[in-house]
Amino acid sequence: MVLKNVYLPCTTTPCRNEEFIDCLANILNDISNLQYTHIIFGGDMNFDFTNDTDNDLRLVINDFACELDLQFVDDMLPLNDRTTYRVTTTGAK
């Protein structure tokens, strides 16, 4: 089993899409020679799956997920708030 925890580039990162794609490519490269039957991929994706404005990056993420046979489970979060990261003291999420 492979457990992969990520912190992908946030929206304020210069050249974000390129950095994001580079991170995903590095992840694929890192695990390409591993033999595993299961993979759990989580962490802070810094991507809003409910927002349709970033379709180019959405296609890249979907291709990445298909390559690793990943299933998104964000639909298990409450519909009214699918935020997976929050800092109560600063209001960051």
Sequence and secondary structure as in RCSB ss.txt:
>XXXX:A:sequence
MVLKNVYLPCTTTPCRNEEFIDCLANILNDISNLQYTHIIFGGDMNFDFTNDTDNDLRLVINDFACELDLQFVDD
MLPLNDRTTYRVTTTGAK
>XXXX:A:secstr
 EEEEEE   TTSTTHHHHHHHHHHHHHHHHTT   S EEEEEE    TT TT HHHHHHHHHHHHHTT    GG
GS TT      BTTTTB 
